[in-house]
Amino acid sequence: SHALRHCDWKIVWTKRSSKSFHWELFNLKDDRCETIDRSQDQTELVLQMVAMWETWANRVGVDWKKQW
């Protein structure tokens, strides 16, 4: 699993179906149970947070590229 929290937002790398992996975005202030995926209407924020996650993963040596 991959995840990143930034302020009120959290992205999660998820597999909801047997063939689809993607990032989901949740606003934890408004949706503490993470039931509403906001990735479709907050695409710029998703891209920013994914870049933050990738920077961290590269810095600490996570071998994540093979999983995608």
Phi and psi restraints in degrees (range 20) as a CNS / XPLOR table:
assign (resid 1 and name C) (resid 2 and name N)
       (resid 2 and name CA) (resid 2 and name C) 1.0 -123.6 20.0 2
assign (resid 2 and name N) (resid 2 and name CA)
       (resid 2 and name C) (resid 3 and name N) 1.0 141.0 20.0 2
assign (resid 2 and name C) (resid 3 and name N)
       (resid 3 and name CA) (resid 3 and name C) 1.0 -157.2 20.0 2
assign (resid 3 and name N) (resid 3 and name CA)
       (resid 3 and name C) (resid 4 and name N) 1.0 156.0 20.0 2
assign (resid 3 and name C) (resid 4 and name N)
       (resid 4 and name CA) (resid 4 and name C) 1.0 -149.2 20.0 2
assign (resid 4 and name N) (resid 4 and name CA)
       (resid 4 and name C) (resid 5 and name N) 1.0 134.7 20.0 2
assign (resid 4 and name C) (resid 5 and name N)
       (resid 5 and name CA) (resid 5 and name C) 1.0 -113.1 20.0 2
assign (resid 5 and name N) (resid 5 and name CA)
       (resid 5 and name C) (resid 6 and name N) 1.0 134.5 20.0 2
assign (resid 5 and name C) (resid 6 and name N)
       (resid 6 and name CA) (resid 6 and name C) 1.0 -142.3 20.0 2
assign (resid 6 and name N) (resid 6 and name CA)
       (resid 6 and name C) (resid 7 and name N) 1.0 114.6 20.0 2
assign (resid 6 and name C) (resid 7 and name N)
       (resid 7 and name CA) (resid 7 and name C) 1.0 56.3 20.0 2
assign (resid 7 and name N) (resid 7 and name CA)
       (resid 7 and name C) (resid 8 and name N) 1.0 -124.0 20.0 2
assign (resid 7 and name C) (resid 8 and name N)
       (resid 8 and name CA) (resid 8 and name C) 1.0 -87.3 20.0 2
assign (resid 8 and name N) (resid 8 and name CA)
       (resid 8 and name C) (resid 9 and name N) 1.0 0.5 20.0 2
assign (resid 8 and name C) (resid 9 and name N)
       (resid 9 and name CA) (resid 9 and name C) 1.0 -108.7 20.0 2
assign (resid 9 and name N) (resid 9 and name CA)
       (resid 9 and name C) (resid 10 and name N) 1.0 151.3 20.0 2
assign (resid 9 and name C) (resid 10 and name N)
       (resid 10 and name CA) (resid 10 and name C) 1.0 -142.4 20.0 2
assign (resid 10 and name N) (resid 10 and name CA)
       (resid 10 and name C) (resid 11 and name N) 1.0 130.8 20.0 2
assign (resid 10 and name C) (resid 11 and name N)
       (resid 11 and name CA) (resid 11 and name C) 1.0 -106.3 20.0 2
assign (resid 11 and name N) (resid 11 and name CA)
       (resid 11 and name C) (resid 12 and name N) 1.0 145.5 20.0 2
assign (resid 11 and name C) (resid 12 and name N)
       (resid 12 and name CA) (resid 12 and name C) 1.0 -136.5 20.0 2
assign (resid 12 and name N) (resid 12 and name CA)
       (resid 12 and name C) (resid 13 and name N) 1.0 128.5 20.0 2
assign (resid 12 and name C) (resid 13 and name N)
       (resid 13 and name CA) (resid 13 and name C) 1.0 -81.9 20.0 2
assign (resid 13 and name N) (resid 13 and name CA)
       (resid 13 and name C) (resid 14 and name N) 1.0 118.8 20.0 2
assign (resid 13 and name C) (resid 14 and name N)
       (resid 14 and name CA) (resid 14 and name C) 1.0 -136.2 20.0 2
assign (resid 14 and name N) (resid 14 and name CA)
       (resid 14 and name C) (resid 15 and name N) 1.0 159.3 20.0 2
assign (resid 14 and name C) (resid 15 and name N)
       (resid 15 and name CA) (resid 15 and name C) 1.0 -125.1 20.0 2
assign (resid 15 and name N) (resid 15 and name CA)
       (resid 15 and name C) (resid 16 and name N) 1.0 98.2 20.0 2
assign (resid 15 and name C) (resid 16 and name N)
       (resid 16 and name CA) (resid 16 and name C) 1.0 -86.8 20.0 2
assign (resid 16 and name N) (resid 16 and name CA)
       (resid 16 and name C) (resid 17 and name N) 1.0 -26.0 20.0 2
assign (resid 16 and name C) (resid 17 and name N)
       (resid 17 and name CA) (resid 17 and name C) 1.0 -125.9 20.0 2
assign (resid 17 and name N) (resid 17 and name CA)
       (resid 17 and name C) (resid 18 and name N) 1.0 173.6 20.0 2
assign (resid 17 and name C) (resid 18 and name N)
       (resid 18 and name CA) (resid 18 and name C) 1.0 -69.8 20.0 2
assign (resid 18 and name N) (resid 18 and name CA)
       (resid 18 and name C) (resid 19 and name N) 1.0 -14.8 20.0 2
assign (resid 18 and name C) (resid 19 and name N)
       (resid 19 and name CA) (resid 19 and name C) 1.0 -123.1 20.0 2
assign (resid 19 and name N) (resid 19 and name CA)
       (resid 19 and name C) (resid 20 and name N) 1.0 0.5 20.0 2
assign (resid 19 and name C) (resid 20 and name N)
       (resid 20 and name CA) (resid 20 and name C) 1.0 -124.2 20.0 2
assign (resid 20 and name N) (resid 20 and name CA)
       (resid 20 and name C) (resid 21 and name N) 1.0 116.8 20.0 2
assign (resid 20 and name C) (resid 21 and name N)
       (resid 21 and name CA) (resid 21 and name C) 1.0 -108.1 20.0 2
assign (resid 21 and name N) (resid 21 and name CA)
       (resid 21 and name C) (resid 22 and name N) 1.0 139.5 20.0 2
assign (resid 21 and name C) (resid 22 and name N)
       (resid 22 and name CA) (resid 22 and name C) 1.0 -165.1 20.0 2
assign (resid 22 and name N) (resid 22 and name CA)
       (resid 22 and name C) (resid 23 and name N) 1.0 164.8 20.0 2
assign (resid 22 and name C) (resid 23 and name N)
       (resid 23 and name CA) (resid 23 and name C) 1.0 -83.5 20.0 2
assign (resid 23 and name N) (resid 23 and name CA)
       (resid 23 and name C) (resid 24 and name N) 1.0 136.0 20.0 2
assign (resid 23 and name C) (resid 24 and name N)
       (resid 24 and name CA) (resid 24 and name C) 1.0 -111.9 20.0 2
assign (resid 24 and name N) (resid 24 and name CA)
       (resid 24 and name C) (resid 25 and name N) 1.0 150.1 20.0 2
assign (resid 24 and name C) (resid 25 and name N)
       (resid 25 and name CA) (resid 25 and name C) 1.0 -125.2 20.0 2
assign (resid 25 and name N) (resid 25 and name CA)
       (resid 25 and name C) (resid 26 and name N) 1.0 132.8 20.0 2
assign (resid 25 and name C) (resid 26 and name N)
       (resid 26 and name CA) (resid 26 and name C) 1.0 -129.6 20.0 2
assign (resid 26 and name N) (resid 26 and name CA)
       (resid 26 and name C) (resid 27 and name N) 1.0 141.0 20.0 2
assign (resid 26 and name C) (resid 27 and name N)
       (resid 27 and name CA) (resid 27 and name C) 1.0 -95.5 20.0 2
assign (resid 27 and name N) (resid 27 and name CA)
       (resid 27 and name C) (resid 28 and name N) 1.0 104.0 20.0 2
assign (resid 27 and name C) (resid 28 and name N)
       (resid 28 and name CA) (resid 28 and name C) 1.0 -70.3 20.0 2
assign (resid 28 and name N) (resid 28 and name CA)
       (resid 28 and name C) (resid 29 and name N) 1.0 -23.7 20.0 2
assign (resid 28 and name C) (resid 29 and name N)
       (resid 29 and name CA) (resid 29 and name C) 1.0 -67.6 20.0 2
assign (resid 29 and name N) (resid 29 and name CA)
       (resid 29 and name C) (resid 30 and name N) 1.0 -41.9 20.0 2
assign (resid 29 and name C) (resid 30 and name N)
       (resid 30 and name CA) (resid 30 and name C) 1.0 -93.8 20.0 2
assign (resid 30 and name N) (resid 30 and name CA)
       (resid 30 and name C) (resid 31 and name N) 1.0 -19.1 20.0 2
assign (resid 30 and name C) (resid 31 and name N)
       (resid 31 and name CA) (resid 31 and name C) 1.0 -143.8 20.0 2
assign (resid 31 and name N) (resid 31 and name CA)
       (resid 31 and name C) (resid 32 and name N) 1.0 73.7 20.0 2
assign (resid 31 and name C) (resid 32 and name N)
       (resid 32 and name CA) (resid 32 and name C) 1.0 -63.1 20.0 2
assign (resid 32 and name N) (resid 32 and name CA)
       (resid 32 and name C) (resid 33 and name N) 1.0 -24.4 20.0 2
assign (resid 32 and name C) (resid 33 and name N)
       (resid 33 and name CA) (resid 33 and name C) 1.0 -90.7 20.0 2
assign (resid 33 and name N) (resid 33 and name CA)
       (resid 33 and name C) (resid 34 and name N) 1.0 2.9 20.0 2
assign (resid 33 and name C) (resid 34 and name N)
       (resid 34 and name CA) (resid 34 and name C) 1.0 55.0 20.0 2
assign (resid 34 and name N) (resid 34 and name CA)
       (resid 34 and name C) (resid 35 and name N) 1.0 55.3 20.0 2
assign (resid 34 and name C) (resid 35 and name N)
       (resid 35 and name CA) (resid 35 and name C) 1.0 -104.0 20.0 2
assign (resid 35 and name N) (resid 35 and name CA)
       (resid 35 and name C) (resid 36 and name N) 1.0 -17.9 20.0 2
assign (resid 35 and name C) (resid 36 and name N)
       (resid 36 and name CA) (resid 36 and name C) 1.0 -115.6 20.0 2
assign (resid 36 and name N) (resid 36 and name CA)
       (resid 36 and name C) (resid 37 and name N) 1.0 108.4 20.0 2
assign (resid 36 and name C) (resid 37 and name N)
       (resid 37 and name CA) (resid 37 and name C) 1.0 -76.4 20.0 2
assign (resid 37 and name N) (resid 37 and name CA)
       (resid 37 and name C) (resid 38 and name N) 1.0 118.4 20.0 2
assign (resid 37 and name C) (resid 38 and name N)
       (resid 38 and name CA) (resid 38 and name C) 1.0 -101.9 20.0 2
assign (resid 38 and name N) (resid 38 and name CA)
       (resid 38 and name C) (resid 39 and name N) 1.0 11.6 20.0 2
assign (resid 38 and name C) (resid 39 and name N)
       (resid 39 and name CA) (resid 39 and name C) 1.0 -63.3 20.0 2
assign (resid 39 and name N) (resid 39 and name CA)
       (resid 39 and name C) (resid 40 and name N) 1.0 -29.3 20.0 2
assign (resid 39 and name C) (resid 40 and name N)
       (resid 40 and name CA) (resid 40 and name C) 1.0 -75.0 20.0 2
assign (resid 40 and name N) (resid 40 and name CA)
       (resid 40 and name C) (resid 41 and name N) 1.0 -30.5 20.0 2
assign (resid 40 and name C) (resid 41 and name N)
       (resid 41 and name CA) (resid 41 and name C) 1.0 -103.1 20.0 2
assign (resid 41 and name N) (resid 41 and name CA)
       (resid 41 and name C) (resid 42 and name N) 1.0 0.0 20.0 2
assign (resid 41 and name C) (resid 42 and name N)
       (resid 42 and name CA) (resid 42 and name C) 1.0 -130.1 20.0 2
assign (resid 42 and name N) (resid 42 and name CA)
       (resid 42 and name C) (resid 43 and name N) 1.0 48.6 20.0 2
assign (resid 42 and name C) (resid 43 and name N)
       (resid 43 and name CA) (resid 43 and name C) 1.0 -62.5 20.0 2
assign (resid 43 and name N) (resid 43 and name CA)
       (resid 43 and name C) (resid 44 and name N) 1.0 -36.8 20.0 2
assign (resid 43 and name C) (resid 44 and name N)
       (resid 44 and name CA) (resid 44 and name C) 1.0 -65.1 20.0 2
assign (resid 44 and name N) (resid 44 and name CA)
       (resid 44 and name C) (resid 45 and name N) 1.0 -40.8 20.0 2
assign (resid 44 and name C) (resid 45 and name N)
       (resid 45 and name CA) (resid 45 and name C) 1.0 -64.4 20.0 2
assign (resid 45 and name N) (resid 45 and name CA)
       (resid 45 and name C) (resid 46 and name N) 1.0 -40.3 20.0 2
assign (resid 45 and name C) (resid 46 and name N)
       (resid 46 and name CA) (resid 46 and name C) 1.0 -59.1 20.0 2
assign (resid 46 and name N) (resid 46 and name CA)
       (resid 46 and name C) (resid 47 and name N) 1.0 -47.1 20.0 2
assign (resid 46 and name C) (resid 47 and name N)
       (resid 47 and name CA) (resid 47 and name C) 1.0 -60.6 20.0 2
assign (resid 47 and name N) (resid 47 and name CA)
       (resid 47 and name C) (resid 48 and name N) 1.0 -42.0 20.0 2
assign (resid 47 and name C) (resid 48 and name N)
       (resid 48 and name CA) (resid 48 and name C) 1.0 -63.6 20.0 2
assign (resid 48 and name N) (resid 48 and name CA)
       (resid 48 and name C) (resid 49 and name N) 1.0 -44.2 20.0 2
assign (resid 48 and name C) (resid 49 and name N)
       (resid 49 and name CA) (resid 49 and name C) 1.0 -72.1 20.0 2
assign (resid 49 and name N) (resid 49 and name CA)
       (resid 49 and name C) (resid 50 and name N) 1.0 -34.6 20.0 2
assign (resid 49 and name C) (resid 50 and name N)
       (resid 50 and name CA) (resid 50 and name C) 1.0 -63.6 20.0 2
assign (resid 50 and name N) (resid 50 and name CA)
       (resid 50 and name C) (resid 51 and name N) 1.0 -41.3 20.0 2
assign (resid 50 and name C) (resid 51 and name N)
       (resid 51 and name CA) (resid 51 and name C) 1.0 -61.2 20.0 2
assign (resid 51 and name N) (resid 51 and name CA)
       (resid 51 and name C) (resid 52 and name N) 1.0 -40.1 20.0 2
assign (resid 51 and name C) (resid 52 and name N)
       (resid 52 and name CA) (resid 52 and name C) 1.0 -63.0 20.0 2
assign (resid 52 and name N) (resid 52 and name CA)
       (resid 52 and name C) (resid 53 and name N) 1.0 -43.0 20.0 2
assign (resid 52 and name C) (resid 53 and name N)
       (resid 53 and name CA) (resid 53 and name C) 1.0 -64.4 20.0 2
assign (resid 53 and name N) (resid 53 and name CA)
       (resid 53 and name C) (resid 54 and name N) 1.0 -44.2 20.0 2
assign (resid 53 and name C) (resid 54 and name N)
       (resid 54 and name CA) (resid 54 and name C) 1.0 -63.5 20.0 2
assign (resid 54 and name N) (resid 54 and name CA)
       (resid 54 and name C) (resid 55 and name N) 1.0 -39.3 20.0 2
assign (resid 54 and name C) (resid 55 and name N)
       (resid 55 and name CA) (resid 55 and name C) 1.0 -60.5 20.0 2
assign (resid 55 and name N) (resid 55 and name CA)
       (resid 55 and name C) (resid 56 and name N) 1.0 -46.6 20.0 2
assign (resid 55 and name C) (resid 56 and name N)
       (resid 56 and name CA) (resid 56 and name C) 1.0 -62.0 20.0 2
assign (resid 56 and name N) (resid 56 and name CA)
       (resid 56 and name C) (resid 57 and name N) 1.0 -46.9 20.0 2
assign (resid 56 and name C) (resid 57 and name N)
       (resid 57 and name CA) (resid 57 and name C) 1.0 -60.1 20.0 2
assign (resid 57 and name N) (resid 57 and name CA)
       (resid 57 and name C) (resid 58 and name N) 1.0 -42.1 20.0 2
assign (resid 57 and name C) (resid 58 and name N)
       (resid 58 and name CA) (resid 58 and name C) 1.0 -65.6 20.0 2
assign (resid 58 and name N) (resid 58 and name CA)
       (resid 58 and name C) (resid 59 and name N) 1.0 -40.2 20.0 2
assign (resid 58 and name C) (resid 59 and name N)
       (resid 59 and name CA) (resid 59 and name C) 1.0 -63.6 20.0 2
assign (resid 59 and name N) (resid 59 and name CA)
       (resid 59 and name C) (resid 60 and name N) 1.0 -39.2 20.0 2
assign (resid 59 and name C) (resid 60 and name N)
       (resid 60 and name CA) (resid 60 and name C) 1.0 -96.2 20.0 2
assign (resid 60 and name N) (resid 60 and name CA)
       (resid 60 and name C) (resid 61 and name N) 1.0 -0.8 20.0 2
assign (resid 60 and name C) (resid 61 and name N)
       (resid 61 and name CA) (resid 61 and name C) 1.0 84.7 20.0 2
assign (resid 61 and name N) (resid 61 and name CA)
       (resid 61 and name C) (resid 62 and name N) 1.0 27.6 20.0 2
assign (resid 61 and name C) (resid 62 and name N)
       (resid 62 and name CA) (resid 62 and name C) 1.0 -71.4 20.0 2
assign (resid 62 and name N) (resid 62 and name CA)
       (resid 62 and name C) (resid 63 and name N) 1.0 128.9 20.0 2
assign (resid 62 and name C) (resid 63 and name N)
       (resid 63 and name CA) (resid 63 and name C) 1.0 -91.2 20.0 2
assign (resid 63 and name N) (resid 63 and name CA)
       (resid 63 and name C) (resid 64 and name N) 1.0 77.1 20.0 2
assign (resid 63 and name C) (resid 64 and name N)
       (resid 64 and name CA) (resid 64 and name C) 1.0 -100.5 20.0 2
assign (resid 64 and name N) (resid 64 and name CA)
       (resid 64 and name C) (resid 65 and name N) 1.0 -20.5 20.0 2
assign (resid 64 and name C) (resid 65 and name N)
       (resid 65 and name CA) (resid 65 and name C) 1.0 -65.3 20.0 2
assign (resid 65 and name N) (resid 65 and name CA)
       (resid 65 and name C) (resid 66 and name N) 1.0 -30.1 20.0 2
assign (resid 65 and name C) (resid 66 and name N)
       (resid 66 and name CA) (resid 66 and name C) 1.0 -69.1 20.0 2
assign (resid 66 and name N) (resid 66 and name CA)
       (resid 66 and name C) (resid 67 and name N) 1.0 -24.0 20.0 2
assign (resid 66 and name C) (resid 67 and name N)
       (resid 67 and name CA) (resid 67 and name C) 1.0 -79.2 20.0 2
assign (resid 67 and name N) (resid 67 and name CA)
       (resid 67 and name C) (resid 68 and name N) 1.0 -16.8 20.0 2
